[in-house]
């Protein structure tokens, strides 16, 4: 397993008092907690410091951790046979079986043993519900729109009958319903950890991340798309072929359409459950040619000379008032 | 043998969960969950009903409550205050996403 320097992670020295450890953790928690932090890699950093704190705040775990000796962070190591014998009563995996564990699983095992002595997992024969699992699912915009099936390979920590912990592979195939949004959480009932002594199985929670699409932008059930028009299309009106996630449609652009105006296509947004589908909004953008030849320039000049349209009339009037 | 496929469910206002399910999913002691309901951080469909039921979206809130409680070592009242801010941030993020979607 890879060594982690829990003291360095929390920024304290090896002689730190419990109060110093707690203060260091709380200070870092304020900065890196995923619910409040905007720091890059906040989630990974928070996970690491939580793991360090869980071990160092507990005198029994801290003593066992200290007995592992000093190694470089990331260095491969194995607890010595002496360590295994000394703490085999305390930790699952004691007696030499450390191959499948990482450092956090090794120390998480202590909770199981404490549980055997108290009221935690593994205690007695009363039903214990399985733990809930959580996994991140990354989808493309189109997968989120249409729904999809995903295969998840999870590596989960599970309690053993003797109150220890072990890592078990967990394969779940799940159907993601159409219309999920970025940041949404979904639940797959009964696909978490196994319950014990007749307790119910835990659930699997999926944290959905939807990648940005180059053309479509989702807002709840509504979808937005930019619709570039030429000046003459905006003035005269036109019909354009517009892509939508459910297939291209012909959109009629009325004469006198202005930039920023939204043309709404009812029911062409996200369809979710039994509710009505959202709408697709085509947001008009008026593009102008950056290069014009002499003939075109003359036509624009002719238009300018013959028109009395003043887009800044209101600005003049109200800016002076 | 092929792996069976399970449906992932929305946690929305339409689906419903029981009090027992909510407490189980939160991982918090029932007494602390009762406090969170008392403080209005988690709201039953009908607070006066003999048996509480909840919109499924409260599952996500209960899990956040549990995480905040554990990670910041807070009591139930402090958790209810933080949840209030988290909900406000989430609402603002939704508005921000909506504006960004409109503006492109």
Interface residues (C-beta under 8 A of the other chain):
Chain A: X26 X29 X33 X35 X36 X46 X50 X129 X132 X149 X151 X171 X172 X173 X174 X175 X176 X177 X180 X182 X183 X184 X185 X186 X187 X188 X189 X190 X191 X200 X203 X205 X206 X217 X218 X219 X220 X222 X223 X224 X226 X262 X272 X273 X274 X275 X281 X283 X285
Chain B: X3 X4 X5 X6 X7 X8 X9 X10 X11 X12 X14 X24 X25 X27 X56 X59 X60 X63 X64 X67 X68 X71 X72 X73 X86 X89 X93 X94 X97 X98 X100 X101 X102 X104
